[in-house]
Structure formats: C-alpha cells, structure tokens
Amino acid sequence: MLKHIFATIAVSVVFSCQPMLQADEWNKKTVVTVDQEIQLPNVVLQPGTYVFRLLDSQSDRHIVQVFNKDENQLITTMLAIPNYRLQPRGKTVLTFWEVPAGQIPAVRAWFYPGDLFGQEFTYPKDRAMQVAAFTKTAVPTSNAESTEQLKSTAISLVNQNGQTSELDQSTYAAPAVPSAAPVPELVAVPEPSPQTAQASAPAHAPEPPAGPEVPAELPHTASGMPEVGLGGLMFLIGFVAVRRCRRSAVRP
C-alpha cells in the first residue's frame, strides 16, 4: 500500500513537469511545476513553478540550485553525486525515496531530459537517517551548509543507526561492459626460397648407423686330414707303378 502511494505521488510530480519544461544544455536549466509539496535536502517546496539548474562552474558540476519562477530568488543550493540510469527519457524526471504514508515525499535525484547521468541529492545526517530507517538503504549525506563548503565537503553514506561508511562510487556509475575478446591475428609465413632452404640444410647428411662388420675371408672350419691321406695314397700308387716298370725292364 505504501509503495502504491509513493508511486502515485512520483508520477503526479513528474507529469506535472511536462507543460512547463524548458531547458539549457550548459547548466541543465529546467522549469518544473509541482502540484504538491516535495522534500528537498534542506527545504520543502510548496506547489508551484521552480527553476532547477547546475551551479555555473567549470569544476563543480554536481551542485544544484533551485530558484523561484522568475529566477530572482535563490531558494536552496544542494550537493549531489552522479546517478546513472539505464534508459534516458525525453523529459525531466524527479525520482523519490520511499517514505511512510502521510510524510512529504523526499526527492532522491533529478534527471535532465535525455541524460543517462542525473544528480542524486545528499541529505543532512538526521534526515538521511530517517529515510534510511524506512528504505533499509544507506543514504548519501554531507554536512556542508554553504556553497563554498559544498565544493570541498566529503560525502559519505549513513544508515538508520547513524553509522557512516565511505561512498562507493561504483554503485552510482555506469555498469562495466566486458570488452570483446581480441581476435587472433593471422600472420602469413613466406615459403623459403631454394637458396634459403639449401643454406638452412645441414652440411652433411647424417650417416645411417653401422651394422655388424662382415669379415673379408670366411673362417676355416674343416679339418686338413683328408687332404694328407689322399696325398699319401697317390704317393703309394706312384711308387708301386714305378717298381713294376723296373721289374719289367730287368726280365730277359
């Protein structure tokens, strides 16, 4: 039920900005008309027409000023931090913190038409603790009271118990987009010329491993006894033949 009431209030305020919307690119000047009370960090705006714009400064781009319709009266100056949204819109948008029913809706951030980054306001510590108690979310806070202090004051987060912590800028920054994997580069390797191939070849081709050495002459494995016997036999036959011839010659 509380969320439904909050959404109705937020839509009513945003839509009432449309007929009176005017803008300037440098200081983001925007004319906003609201039809009910809204809470800013240190002031409550009554129903009416107001001018939101950035402080005219080169270095401080997150200090927001609110003027009356004719811009001849400065109503409040607020310190902000960048707030990122995924989808830009073509109209001014005020977002709100959720608050209990019956309380004045507290403005959280202001988005200029078409911008992805808006201005999220920092609240005094006591008011930030009240918002944190209902939303269960740490709320940006600062203790600056003058424009000069806004330029140098530190911003922190405070929870419902008054405990402060360092502001995590990544919470309010654009989400990181993983970079595409690098495409491997194909490098053409030139074929070597015949001269290059010959020069790179080894001077002597390696010789195959040597096998077992073959002897020039086969070893003598047979015995010489048969040859001796044969020689003796031939000598005996010759001797017998000679003897017979002598006997034949002696006979008359």
DRENPA-3360 file (N, C-alpha, C; in nm, 2 decimals, always signed):
BEGIN
1 = MLKHIFAT = +0.08/-0.12/+0.00/+0.00/+0.00/+0.00/+0.09/+0.13/+0.00 ~ +0.19/+0.12/+0.08/+0.28/+0.24/+0.09/+0.35/+0.26/-0.04 ~ +0.40/+0.16/-0.11/+0.46/+0.17/-0.23/+0.37/+0.22/-0.34 ~ +0.24/+0.18/-0.33/+0.14/+0.23/-0.43/+0.12/+0.38/-0.41 ~ +0.12/+0.43/-0.29/+0.10/+0.57/-0.26/+0.22/+0.65/-0.31 ~ +0.34/+0.59/-0.28/+0.47/+0.66/-0.33/+0.47/+0.67/-0.48 ~ +0.43/+0.56/-0.55/+0.43/+0.57/-0.70/+0.34/+0.67/-0.75 ~ +0.22/+0.68/-0.69/+0.12/+0.78/-0.74/+0.17/+0.92/-0.72;
9 = IAVSVVFS = +0.24/+0.95/-0.61/+0.30/+1.08/-0.59/+0.41/+1.11/-0.69 ~ +0.49/+1.02/-0.71/+0.61/+1.04/-0.80/+0.56/+1.07/-0.94 ~ +0.46/+0.99/-0.99/+0.41/+1.01/-1.13/+0.34/+1.14/-1.14 ~ +0.27/+1.18/-1.03/+0.20/+1.31/-1.04/+0.30/+1.42/-1.05 ~ +0.41/+1.42/-0.98/+0.50/+1.53/-0.98/+0.57/+1.53/-1.12 ~ +0.61/+1.41/-1.17/+0.69/+1.41/-1.30/+0.60/+1.45/-1.41 ~ +0.48/+1.41/-1.42/+0.39/+1.45/-1.53/+0.36/+1.60/-1.52 ~ +0.35/+1.66/-1.41/+0.32/+1.80/-1.40/+0.43/+1.88/-1.45;
17 = CQPMLQAD = +0.55/+1.82/-1.47/+0.67/+1.90/-1.52/+0.65/+1.92/-1.67 ~ +0.58/+1.84/-1.74/+0.58/+1.84/-1.88/+0.53/+1.98/-1.95 ~ +0.42/+2.03/-1.91/+0.37/+2.15/-1.98/+0.47/+2.27/-1.96 ~ +0.55/+2.27/-1.85/+0.63/+2.39/-1.83/+0.78/+2.36/-1.85 ~ +0.81/+2.26/-1.93/+0.95/+2.22/-1.94/+1.03/+2.31/-2.04 ~ +1.14/+2.37/-1.98/+1.23/+2.45/-2.07/+1.37/+2.41/-2.02 ~ +1.47/+2.42/-2.11/+1.60/+2.37/-2.07/+1.71/+2.44/-2.14 ~ +1.83/+2.43/-2.07/+1.95/+2.48/-2.13/+2.06/+2.38/-2.12;
25 = EWNKKTVV = +2.14/+2.35/-2.23/+2.23/+2.24/-2.22/+2.35/+2.26/-2.13 ~ +2.40/+2.38/-2.11/+2.51/+2.40/-2.03/+2.48/+2.38/-1.88 ~ +2.39/+2.46/-1.83/+2.36/+2.45/-1.68/+2.24/+2.36/-1.65 ~ +2.19/+2.29/-1.76/+2.08/+2.20/-1.74/+1.95/+2.27/-1.69 ~ +1.94/+2.39/-1.72/+1.82/+2.47/-1.66/+1.69/+2.41/-1.70 ~ +1.61/+2.38/-1.60/+1.48/+2.32/-1.63/+1.37/+2.38/-1.54 ~ +1.26/+2.42/-1.60/+1.15/+2.48/-1.53/+1.05/+2.36/-1.50 ~ +1.03/+2.35/-1.37/+0.95/+2.24/-1.32/+0.83/+2.30/-1.24;
33 = TVDQEIQL = +0.71/+2.24/-1.27/+0.59/+2.28/-1.19/+0.54/+2.16/-1.11 ~ +0.53/+2.17/-0.98/+0.48/+2.06/-0.90/+0.34/+2.10/-0.84 ~ +0.26/+2.00/-0.82/+0.13/+2.02/-0.78/+0.10/+1.99/-0.63 ~ +0.21/+1.95/-0.56/+0.20/+1.92/-0.42/+0.34/+1.94/-0.35 ~ +0.35/+1.94/-0.22/+0.47/+1.96/-0.15/+0.57/+1.84/-0.18 ~ +0.70/+1.89/-0.20/+0.80/+1.79/-0.21/+0.92/+1.83/-0.12 ~ +0.99/+1.73/-0.07/+1.10/+1.75/+0.02/+1.23/+1.75/-0.05 ~ +1.31/+1.86/-0.04/+1.45/+1.86/-0.08/+1.54/+1.85/+0.04;
41 = PNVVLQPG = +1.67/+1.83/+0.03/+1.75/+1.81/+0.14/+1.73/+1.91/+0.26 ~ +1.72/+2.03/+0.23/+1.71/+2.13/+0.34/+1.59/+2.23/+0.32 ~ +1.49/+2.19/+0.24/+1.38/+2.28/+0.23/+1.26/+2.20/+0.17 ~ +1.14/+2.25/+0.20/+1.02/+2.19/+0.14/+0.97/+2.28/+0.03 ~ +0.95/+2.23/-0.09/+0.89/+2.32/-0.19/+0.74/+2.30/-0.19 ~ +0.67/+2.42/-0.19/+0.53/+2.42/-0.20/+0.48/+2.40/-0.34 ~ +0.36/+2.37/-0.37/+0.31/+2.36/-0.50/+0.34/+2.49/-0.58 ~ +0.39/+2.48/-0.70/+0.42/+2.60/-0.78/+0.53/+2.56/-0.88;
49 = TYVFRLLD = +0.59/+2.67/-0.94/+0.68/+2.66/-1.05/+0.82/+2.70/-1.00 ~ +0.92/+2.62/-1.04/+1.06/+2.64/-0.99/+1.16/+2.62/-1.11 ~ +1.28/+2.67/-1.09/+1.38/+2.65/-1.19/+1.50/+2.57/-1.12 ~ +1.53/+2.46/-1.18/+1.64/+2.38/-1.14/+1.75/+2.40/-1.24 ~ +1.88/+2.42/-1.18/+1.99/+2.43/-1.27/+2.12/+2.40/-1.19 ~ +2.22/+2.37/-1.27/+2.35/+2.35/-1.21/+2.42/+2.48/-1.18 ~ +2.50/+2.48/-1.07/+2.59/+2.60/-1.04/+2.68/+2.63/-1.16 ~ +2.68/+2.75/-1.20/+2.76/+2.79/-1.32/+2.91/+2.78/-1.29;
57 = SQSDRHIV = +2.97/+2.66/-1.30/+3.11/+2.64/-1.26/+3.17/+2.54/-1.36 ~ +3.29/+2.56/-1.39/+3.36/+2.46/-1.48/+3.40/+2.33/-1.40 ~ +3.44/+2.35/-1.27/+3.49/+2.24/-1.20/+3.39/+2.17/-1.11 ~ +3.29/+2.24/-1.06/+3.19/+2.17/-0.98/+3.06/+2.15/-1.06 ~ +3.04/+2.03/-1.11/+2.93/+2.00/-1.19/+2.82/+1.92/-1.12 ~ +2.83/+1.92/-0.99/+2.73/+1.84/-0.91/+2.67/+1.93/-0.79 ~ +2.66/+2.06/-0.82/+2.60/+2.14/-0.72/+2.47/+2.20/-0.79 ~ +2.36/+2.17/-0.73/+2.23/+2.21/-0.79/+2.17/+2.33/-0.72;
65 = QVFNKDEN = +2.12/+2.42/-0.79/+2.05/+2.54/-0.73/+1.90/+2.54/-0.78 ~ +1.82/+2.58/-0.68/+1.67/+2.59/-0.71/+1.63/+2.74/-0.69 ~ +1.57/+2.79/-0.80/+1.52/+2.93/-0.79/+1.37/+2.93/-0.80 ~ +1.32/+3.05/-0.77/+1.17/+3.07/-0.79/+1.15/+3.08/-0.95 ~ +1.02/+3.10/-0.98/+0.99/+3.10/-1.12/+1.06/+3.21/-1.20 ~ +1.08/+3.33/-1.14/+1.14/+3.44/-1.21/+1.29/+3.44/-1.20 ~ +1.34/+3.35/-1.13/+1.49/+3.33/-1.11/+1.55/+3.46/-1.04 ~ +1.47/+3.53/-0.96/+1.53/+3.64/-0.89/+1.54/+3.61/-0.74;
73 = QLITTMLA = +1.52/+3.48/-0.70/+1.53/+3.44/-0.56/+1.59/+3.30/-0.56 ~ +1.70/+3.29/-0.49/+1.76/+3.15/-0.47/+1.70/+3.09/-0.35 ~ +1.64/+2.97/-0.38/+1.57/+2.91/-0.27/+1.66/+2.81/-0.19 ~ +1.74/+2.73/-0.26/+1.83/+2.64/-0.19/+1.94/+2.60/-0.29 ~ +2.05/+2.56/-0.23/+2.17/+2.50/-0.30/+2.20/+2.37/-0.24 ~ +2.21/+2.27/-0.33/+2.23/+2.13/-0.28/+2.35/+2.06/-0.35 ~ +2.41/+1.98/-0.27/+2.53/+1.90/-0.32/+2.47/+1.76/-0.37 ~ +2.52/+1.72/-0.48/+2.47/+1.59/-0.54/+2.59/+1.51/-0.59;
81 = IPNYRLQP = +2.55/+1.38/-0.62/+2.65/+1.29/-0.67/+2.59/+1.23/-0.80 ~ +2.68/+1.19/-0.89/+2.62/+1.13/-1.02/+2.54/+1.01/-0.99 ~ +2.43/+1.00/-1.06/+2.34/+0.88/-1.05/+2.31/+0.83/-1.19 ~ +2.34/+0.71/-1.22/+2.33/+0.65/-1.36/+2.19/+0.58/-1.37 ~ +2.13/+0.60/-1.49/+2.01/+0.52/-1.52/+2.04/+0.45/-1.66 ~ +1.97/+0.34/-1.68/+2.00/+0.25/-1.79/+1.93/+0.31/-1.92 ~ +1.82/+0.38/-1.91/+1.75/+0.43/-2.02/+1.72/+0.57/-2.01 ~ +1.77/+0.66/-2.10/+1.73/+0.80/-2.09/+1.59/+0.83/-2.13;
89 = RGKTVLTF = +1.53/+0.94/-2.08/+1.40/+0.97/-2.12/+1.40/+1.11/-2.18 ~ +1.30/+1.14/-2.26/+1.30/+1.27/-2.32/+1.23/+1.38/-2.24 ~ +1.22/+1.36/-2.11/+1.16/+1.46/-2.03/+1.23/+1.47/-1.89 ~ +1.21/+1.57/-1.82/+1.27/+1.58/-1.69/+1.20/+1.48/-1.59 ~ +1.28/+1.42/-1.51/+1.23/+1.32/-1.42/+1.29/+1.35/-1.28 ~ +1.20/+1.35/-1.18/+1.24/+1.35/-1.04/+1.21/+1.22/-0.98 ~ +1.31/+1.15/-0.92/+1.28/+1.03/-0.85/+1.28/+1.05/-0.70 ~ +1.21/+0.97/-0.63/+1.18/+0.99/-0.49/+1.22/+0.87/-0.40;
97 = WEVPAGQI = +1.27/+0.90/-0.28/+1.28/+0.80/-0.18/+1.15/+0.75/-0.13 ~ +1.13/+0.63/-0.09/+1.01/+0.58/-0.03/+1.00/+0.64/+0.11 ~ +0.89/+0.69/+0.15/+0.86/+0.74/+0.29/+0.73/+0.68/+0.34 ~ +0.71/+0.68/+0.47/+0.58/+0.64/+0.52/+0.47/+0.72/+0.47 ~ +0.35/+0.66/+0.47/+0.23/+0.73/+0.42/+0.21/+0.86/+0.51 ~ +0.17/+0.97/+0.45/+0.15/+1.09/+0.53/+0.27/+1.18/+0.53 ~ +0.39/+1.13/+0.50/+0.50/+1.22/+0.50/+0.52/+1.28/+0.36 ~ +0.59/+1.39/+0.36/+0.62/+1.46/+0.24/+0.72/+1.38/+0.16;
105 = PAVRAWFY = +0.70/+1.35/+0.03/+0.79/+1.27/-0.05/+0.92/+1.34/-0.06 ~ +1.03/+1.26/-0.04/+1.17/+1.32/-0.05/+1.23/+1.29/-0.18 ~ +1.27/+1.40/-0.25/+1.33/+1.38/-0.38/+1.47/+1.32/-0.37 ~ +1.49/+1.22/-0.45/+1.62/+1.15/-0.45/+1.71/+1.20/-0.56 ~ +1.66/+1.21/-0.68/+1.75/+1.25/-0.79/+1.67/+1.33/-0.89 ~ +1.75/+1.41/-0.97/+1.69/+1.49/-1.08/+1.77/+1.45/-1.21 ~ +1.69/+1.41/-1.31/+1.75/+1.38/-1.44/+1.70/+1.48/-1.55 ~ +1.80/+1.53/-1.61/+1.78/+1.62/-1.72/+1.73/+1.54/-1.85;
113 = PGDLFGQE = +1.64/+1.60/-1.93/+1.59/+1.52/-2.05/+1.71/+1.46/-2.13 ~ +1.70/+1.33/-2.16/+1.80/+1.27/-2.25/+1.93/+1.23/-2.18 ~ +1.95/+1.27/-2.06/+2.08/+1.23/-1.99/+2.07/+1.10/-1.93 ~ +2.19/+1.02/-1.94/+2.20/+0.90/-1.86/+2.23/+0.92/-1.72 ~ +2.31/+1.03/-1.69/+2.36/+1.06/-1.56/+2.27/+1.18/-1.50 ~ +2.22/+1.16/-1.38/+2.14/+1.26/-1.31/+2.22/+1.31/-1.19 ~ +2.15/+1.38/-1.11/+2.20/+1.44/-0.98/+2.13/+1.38/-0.86 ~ +2.20/+1.30/-0.78/+2.13/+1.24/-0.66/+2.17/+1.33/-0.54;
121 = FTYPKDRA = +2.07/+1.38/-0.47/+2.10/+1.48/-0.37/+2.15/+1.41/-0.24 ~ +2.23/+1.48/-0.17/+2.28/+1.44/-0.04/+2.20/+1.51/+0.07 ~ +2.16/+1.44/+0.17/+2.07/+1.49/+0.28/+2.15/+1.51/+0.41 ~ +2.11/+1.61/+0.49/+2.17/+1.62/+0.62/+2.16/+1.48/+0.70 ~ +2.25/+1.46/+0.79/+2.26/+1.33/+0.85/+2.13/+1.29/+0.92 ~ +2.06/+1.38/+0.99/+1.94/+1.34/+1.07/+1.82/+1.30/+0.97 ~ +1.81/+1.38/+0.86/+1.71/+1.35/+0.76/+1.74/+1.22/+0.69 ~ +1.87/+1.20/+0.65/+1.92/+1.08/+0.58/+1.89/+0.96/+0.67;
129 = MQVAAFTK = +1.91/+0.97/+0.80/+1.88/+0.85/+0.89/+1.73/+0.81/+0.88 ~ +1.65/+0.91/+0.88/+1.50/+0.89/+0.87/+1.47/+0.81/+0.74 ~ +1.52/+0.86/+0.63/+1.50/+0.79/+0.51/+1.55/+0.65/+0.51 ~ +1.68/+0.63/+0.56/+1.74/+0.50/+0.57/+1.66/+0.41/+0.65 ~ +1.60/+0.45/+0.76/+1.52/+0.37/+0.85/+1.40/+0.31/+0.78 ~ +1.34/+0.38/+0.69/+1.23/+0.33/+0.62/+1.27/+0.24/+0.50 ~ +1.37/+0.29/+0.42/+1.41/+0.22/+0.30/+1.51/+0.10/+0.32 ~ +1.56/+0.10/+0.44/+1.67/+0.00/+0.47/+1.78/+0.01/+0.38;
137 = TAVPTSNA = +1.81/+0.13/+0.33/+1.92/+0.15/+0.24/+2.00/+0.27/+0.29 ~ +2.14/+0.26/+0.28/+2.22/+0.37/+0.32/+2.20/+0.49/+0.23 ~ +2.19/+0.61/+0.28/+2.16/+0.73/+0.21/+2.28/+0.83/+0.21 ~ +2.31/+0.89/+0.09/+2.42/+0.98/+0.08/+2.40/+1.10/+0.17 ~ +2.50/+1.14/+0.24/+2.49/+1.26/+0.34/+2.61/+1.34/+0.33 ~ +2.60/+1.47/+0.37/+2.71/+1.57/+0.38/+2.66/+1.67/+0.48 ~ +2.76/+1.74/+0.54/+2.73/+1.84/+0.65/+2.76/+1.98/+0.60 ~ +2.77/+2.00/+0.47/+2.80/+2.14/+0.43/+2.68/+2.22/+0.44;
145 = ESTEQLKS = +2.70/+2.35/+0.47/+2.59/+2.45/+0.49/+2.60/+2.56/+0.39 ~ +2.71/+2.59/+0.33/+2.73/+2.70/+0.24/+2.78/+2.65/+0.10 ~ +2.76/+2.73/+0.00/+2.81/+2.69/-0.13/+2.96/+2.66/-0.13 ~ +3.04/+2.74/-0.06/+3.18/+2.72/-0.06/+3.21/+2.58/+0.01 ~ +3.14/+2.55/+0.11/+3.16/+2.42/+0.18/+3.12/+2.30/+0.09 ~ +3.02/+2.33/+0.01/+2.97/+2.22/-0.08/+3.08/+2.18/-0.18 ~ +3.17/+2.27/-0.21/+3.28/+2.24/-0.31/+3.39/+2.15/-0.26 ~ +3.40/+2.14/-0.12/+3.51/+2.07/-0.07/+3.47/+1.97/+0.04;
153 = TAISLVNQ = +3.34/+1.96/+0.07/+3.30/+1.87/+0.18/+3.30/+1.72/+0.13 ~ +3.32/+1.64/+0.23/+3.32/+1.49/+0.20/+3.18/+1.44/+0.20 ~ +3.15/+1.34/+0.11/+3.02/+1.28/+0.10/+3.04/+1.13/+0.15 ~ +2.95/+1.09/+0.24/+2.95/+0.95/+0.29/+2.81/+0.89/+0.29 ~ +2.80/+0.77/+0.33/+2.67/+0.71/+0.34/+2.63/+0.69/+0.49 ~ +2.51/+0.70/+0.52/+2.46/+0.68/+0.66/+2.35/+0.58/+0.66 ~ +2.35/+0.49/+0.76/+2.24/+0.40/+0.77/+2.14/+0.45/+0.88 ~ +2.04/+0.37/+0.91/+1.94/+0.40/+1.01/+1.99/+0.42/+1.15;
161 = NGQTSELD = +2.10/+0.36/+1.18/+2.16/+0.37/+1.32/+2.26/+0.49/+1.33 ~ +2.28/+0.56/+1.22/+2.37/+0.67/+1.23/+2.51/+0.64/+1.20 ~ +2.54/+0.51/+1.16/+2.67/+0.47/+1.12/+2.70/+0.51/+0.98 ~ +2.82/+0.57/+0.96/+2.86/+0.62/+0.83/+2.96/+0.53/+0.77 ~ +2.97/+0.53/+0.64/+3.06/+0.45/+0.56/+3.10/+0.53/+0.44 ~ +3.21/+0.48/+0.38/+3.27/+0.55/+0.26/+3.17/+0.53/+0.14 ~ +3.16/+0.63/+0.07/+3.07/+0.63/-0.05/+3.13/+0.54/-0.16 ~ +3.06/+0.44/-0.21/+3.11/+0.35/-0.31/+3.06/+0.41/-0.45;
169 = QSTYAAPA = +3.16/+0.47/-0.52/+3.13/+0.54/-0.64/+3.07/+0.44/-0.75 ~ +3.12/+0.31/-0.74/+3.07/+0.22/-0.84/+2.92/+0.19/-0.84 ~ +2.86/+0.22/-0.72/+2.72/+0.20/-0.71/+2.64/+0.29/-0.79 ~ +2.70/+0.41/-0.82/+2.63/+0.51/-0.89/+2.68/+0.53/-1.03 ~ +2.78/+0.45/-1.07/+2.84/+0.46/-1.20/+2.78/+0.37/-1.30 ~ +2.81/+0.39/-1.43/+2.76/+0.31/-1.53/+2.82/+0.17/-1.52 ~ +2.73/+0.06/-1.54/+2.78/-0.07/-1.53/+2.89/-0.10/-1.62 ~ +2.99/-0.18/-1.58/+3.10/-0.21/-1.67/+3.06/-0.31/-1.78;
177 = VPSAAPVP = +3.10/-0.28/-1.90/+3.07/-0.36/-2.01/+3.19/-0.44/-2.05 ~ +3.18/-0.58/-2.04/+3.30/-0.66/-2.07/+3.35/-0.63/-2.21 ~ +3.48/-0.62/-2.23/+3.53/-0.59/-2.36/+3.53/-0.72/-2.44 ~ +3.52/-0.71/-2.57/+3.52/-0.83/-2.65/+3.66/-0.90/-2.66 ~ +3.66/-1.03/-2.67/+3.78/-1.10/-2.67/+3.86/-1.06/-2.79 ~ +3.99/-1.04/-2.78/+4.06/-1.00/-2.90/+4.06/-1.11/-3.01 ~ +4.05/-1.07/-3.13/+4.05/-1.16/-3.24/+4.19/-1.20/-3.28 ~ +4.23/-1.33/-3.28/+4.37/-1.36/-3.31/+4.41/-1.32/-3.45;
185 = ELVAVPEP = +4.52/-1.27/-3.46/+4.57/-1.22/-3.59/+4.65/-1.33/-3.66 ~ +4.61/-1.35/-3.79/+4.67/-1.45/-3.87/+4.79/-1.39/-3.94 ~ +4.90/-1.44/-3.93/+5.03/-1.39/-3.99/+5.07/-1.49/-4.09 ~ +5.09/-1.44/-4.22/+5.13/-1.53/-4.33/+5.28/-1.55/-4.32 ~ +5.32/-1.67/-4.32/+5.47/-1.71/-4.32/+5.52/-1.74/-4.46 ~ +5.61/-1.66/-4.52/+5.66/-1.68/-4.65/+5.73/-1.81/-4.67 ~ +5.71/-1.88/-4.78/+5.78/-2.00/-4.81/+5.93/-1.97/-4.84 ~ +6.02/-2.05/-4.79/+6.17/-2.03/-4.81/+6.21/-2.05/-4.96;
193 = SPQTAQAS = +6.29/-1.97/-5.01/+6.34/-1.98/-5.14/+6.44/-2.10/-5.15 ~ +6.46/-2.16/-5.27/+6.56/-2.27/-5.28/+6.69/-2.24/-5.22 ~ +6.75/-2.12/-5.24/+6.87/-2.08/-5.19/+6.87/-2.08/-5.03 ~ +6.76/-2.03/-4.98/+6.74/-2.02/-4.83/+6.73/-2.16/-4.78 ~ +6.65/-2.25/-4.85/+6.64/-2.39/-4.80/+6.77/-2.46/-4.80 ~ +6.85/-2.44/-4.91/+6.98/-2.50/-4.92/+7.08/-2.45/-4.81 ~ +7.07/-2.32/-4.79/+7.16/-2.27/-4.69/+7.12/-2.32/-4.55 ~ +6.99/-2.34/-4.53/+6.95/-2.38/-4.39/+6.96/-2.53/-4.37;
201 = APAHAPEP = +6.99/-2.61/-4.48/+7.00/-2.75/-4.47/+7.14/-2.79/-4.41 ~ +7.15/-2.90/-4.34/+7.28/-2.93/-4.27/+7.38/-2.96/-4.38 ~ +7.51/-2.93/-4.35/+7.62/-2.95/-4.44/+7.64/-3.10/-4.48 ~ +7.63/-3.19/-4.39/+7.64/-3.33/-4.42/+7.52/-3.41/-4.36 ~ +7.47/-3.49/-4.45/+7.35/-3.57/-4.40/+7.40/-3.67/-4.31 ~ +7.33/-3.70/-4.21/+7.38/-3.79/-4.11/+7.38/-3.93/-4.17 ~ +7.49/-4.01/-4.14/+7.51/-4.14/-4.19/+7.43/-4.24/-4.11 ~ +7.38/-4.34/-4.18/+7.30/-4.44/-4.11/+7.39/-4.52/-4.01;
209 = PAGPEVPA = +7.34/-4.57/-3.90/+7.42/-4.64/-3.81/+7.48/-4.77/-3.87 ~ +7.61/-4.79/-3.84/+7.68/-4.91/-3.90/+7.63/-5.04/-3.84 ~ +7.62/-5.14/-3.93/+7.58/-5.27/-3.89/+7.70/-5.35/-3.85 ~ +7.68/-5.48/-3.82/+7.79/-5.56/-3.78/+7.89/-5.58/-3.89 ~ +8.02/-5.58/-3.86/+8.13/-5.59/-3.96/+8.14/-5.73/-4.02 ~ +8.14/-5.74/-4.16/+8.15/-5.87/-4.23/+8.29/-5.90/-4.26 ~ +8.35/-6.01/-4.22/+8.49/-6.05/-4.24/+8.52/-6.07/-4.39 ~ +8.64/-6.03/-4.43/+8.68/-6.05/-4.58/+8.70/-6.19/-4.61;
217 = ELPHTASG = +8.74/-6.28/-4.53/+8.76/-6.42/-4.56/+8.69/-6.51/-4.46 ~ +8.62/-6.61/-4.51/+8.54/-6.69/-4.42/+8.64/-6.78/-4.34 ~ +8.61/-6.80/-4.22/+8.70/-6.88/-4.13/+8.70/-7.03/-4.18 ~ +8.82/-7.09/-4.16/+8.84/-7.23/-4.19/+8.79/-7.32/-4.08 ~ +8.68/-7.38/-4.12/+8.61/-7.47/-4.02/+8.64/-7.62/-4.04 ~ +8.68/-7.66/-4.17/+8.70/-7.81/-4.20/+8.84/-7.85/-4.16 ~ +8.87/-7.98/-4.13/+9.00/-8.03/-4.09/+9.08/-8.06/-4.22 ~ +9.22/-8.06/-4.21/+9.31/-8.09/-4.33/+9.35/-8.23/-4.34;
225 = MPEVGLGG = +9.30/-8.32/-4.25/+9.34/-8.47/-4.26/+9.30/-8.54/-4.38 ~ +9.19/-8.52/-4.44/+9.15/-8.59/-4.57/+9.26/-8.56/-4.68 ~ +9.30/-8.44/-4.69/+9.40/-8.40/-4.79/+9.53/-8.47/-4.77 ~ +9.58/-8.49/-4.65/+9.70/-8.56/-4.62/+9.69/-8.71/-4.66 ~ +9.57/-8.77/-4.63/+9.55/-8.91/-4.66/+9.55/-8.93/-4.81 ~ +9.49/-8.84/-4.88/+9.48/-8.85/-5.03/+9.62/-8.84/-5.09 ~ +9.70/-8.74/-5.04/+9.84/-8.73/-5.09/+9.92/-8.86/-5.07 ~ +9.90/-8.92/-4.95/+9.98/-9.04/-4.92/+9.94/-9.16/-5.01;
233 = LMFLIGFV = +9.81/-9.17/-5.04/+9.76/-9.27/-5.13/+9.82/-9.26/-5.27 ~ +9.82/-9.13/-5.32/+9.87/-9.11/-5.46/+10.02/-9.14/-5.46 ~ +10.09/-9.11/-5.35/+10.23/-9.14/-5.35/+10.26/-9.29/-5.35 ~ +10.18/-9.37/-5.28/+10.19/-9.51/-5.28/+10.16/-9.57/-5.41 ~ +10.06/-9.53/-5.48/+10.02/-9.58/-5.61/+10.14/-9.55/-5.71 ~ +10.19/-9.43/-5.70/+10.31/-9.39/-5.79/+10.43/-9.48/-5.76 ~ +10.45/-9.51/-5.64/+10.57/-9.60/-5.60/+10.55/-9.74/-5.66 ~ +10.43/-9.79/-5.64/+10.40/-9.93/-5.70/+10.42/-9.94/-5.85;
241 = AVRRCRRS = +10.37/-9.83/-5.91/+10.38/-9.83/-6.06/+10.53/-9.82/-6.11 ~ +10.61/-9.74/-6.04/+10.75/-9.73/-6.08/+10.82/-9.86/-6.05 ~ +10.79/-9.93/-5.95/+10.85/-10.06/-5.91/+10.82/-10.16/-6.02 ~ +10.70/-10.17/-6.06/+10.66/-10.27/-6.16/+10.74/-10.24/-6.30 ~ +10.75/-10.11/-6.32/+10.82/-10.08/-6.45/+10.96/-10.13/-6.44 ~ +11.03/-10.12/-6.33/+11.17/-10.16/-6.32/+11.17/-10.31/-6.33 ~ +11.08/-10.39/-6.28/+11.09/-10.53/-6.28/+11.07/-10.58/-6.43 ~ +10.98/-10.51/-6.50/+10.96/-10.55/-6.64/+11.09/-10.52/-6.72;
249 = AVRP = +11.16/-10.42/-6.68/+11.28/-10.39/-6.76/+11.39/-10.49/-6.73 ~ +11.40/-10.56/-6.62/+11.51/-10.65/-6.58/+11.49/-10.78/-6.65 ~ +11.37/-10.83/-6.66/+11.34/-10.96/-6.72/+11.39/-10.96/-6.86 ~ +11.45/-11.09/-6.90/+11.51/-11.10/-7.04/+11.39/-11.11/-7.14;
% end
